[in-house]
Amino acid sequence: MSWAKHDPMRIFWLAGLAGTGKTAIAVSLCKMLEIEPNVLFGGTFFCSRTTKAVNLTDARCILPTLAGMLAERSPKFAAALAKELDADIRAGLKPITSQIEGMLQRPLAALASDPRPIVFVIDALDEVAMRLR
């Protein structure tokens, strides 16, 4: 929680061998972030290579999912995202590199006056990394 609230590093990469508890830590962190008033918990995405749920195995689903979750938590972000989607209804179907600006970067500008850090948690990104290229 100290990292989420105070550390200037914008990315915290938790690495370790399979089965060492990284997902358990991520789940615990998400539960704490949901009730922490000094942090805007943007959302979470738990990737999976073995699930039958296509949206958890396709890296193109990560940014639309996170944007949707943050929109549920922030009316300002929701309005800015809606404006972007009105301009490009297929934004979430584009390659990841094309999604970043319209689904996160520009809508996040609506939160520039909010002093709270925004935290997104992505777990097991290596499960879908081959689809990022």
Helices and strands as residue ranges (DSSP letters): H 2-6, H 22-35, E 40-46, H 54-57, G 59-61, H 62-73, H 75-87, G 91-93, H 96-100, I 101-105, H 106-108, G 109-111, E 118-123, G 125-127, G 129-131
